[in-house]
Amino acid sequence: MRLSKSFKKSLERKRITYRDLENWKAFYSLKASRTRLSLFQSEKEQKKLININSEEVFKKWAGFSNRTEGTIEEILNWGINPHFILWTVLRVELLPPKYLHELGLFFCRNFHERLAEEGVYIDYRYNTILQVKEDWANGKLSLGNLTYQQRRCSQILVDVHEAKDEKMIAAAASLHAILDEDPRISILNLFRIINKSYSRKKENIYRLQTIKSHIL
């Protein structure tokens, strides 16, 4: 789960501008999801999210009030909402799909390990299914193999719901999320699931530190 030296070098030349955020519909995406996002924020952050009601306010919140652009390295170190940093950086326009898949697998396995340490039952099939996703991401298996595991995992998730244990359900749901063939959808859905089990703030800090260790 490492980026090559040549790719890291190419990242130094990439710039993210406010026009990029406009193309990615960042402001409208935030408006559509801020009620849900605020549930995981402190009271101070909730007020900030609620008050983002114009492009100008959003531009300031996103760190572009006094900037016209930033490198990935710079944005990862900006003192702005860490969830927004992740939303901005974790995309195939900036990072290789294979790397995003591997990053998602790392966070999913880490989530399962932490749950297991708490005594949460982690089905023995999960590791095998995650290995299939890894092999698919590395071009060793066909999409048909991944699709089969998606159907298999859907049934596991239905079965686990009967146990009515929130963290067991979260473990199965995280597995289901990580099997998506779209790396961005996969990892962002995984983060949403993990955020229901652990502190959003601590998780985002951990995610940023992990990504920085690979990119910077």
Secondary structure as UniProt FT lines:
FT   HELIX           5..13
FT   STRAND          16..17
FT   HELIX           18..23
FT   TURN            24..25
FT   HELIX           26..38
FT   TURN            39..40
FT   HELIX           43..50
FT   HELIX           55..61
FT   TURN            62..63
FT   STRAND          69..70
FT   HELIX           72..76
FT   HELIX           82..89
FT   TURN            92..94
FT   HELIX           97..117
FT   TURN            118..119
FT   HELIX           125..137
FT   TURN            138..139
FT   HELIX           143..161
FT   TURN            162..164
FT   HELIX           166..178
FT   HELIX           183..195
FT   TURN            196..197
FT   HELIX           200..215
//
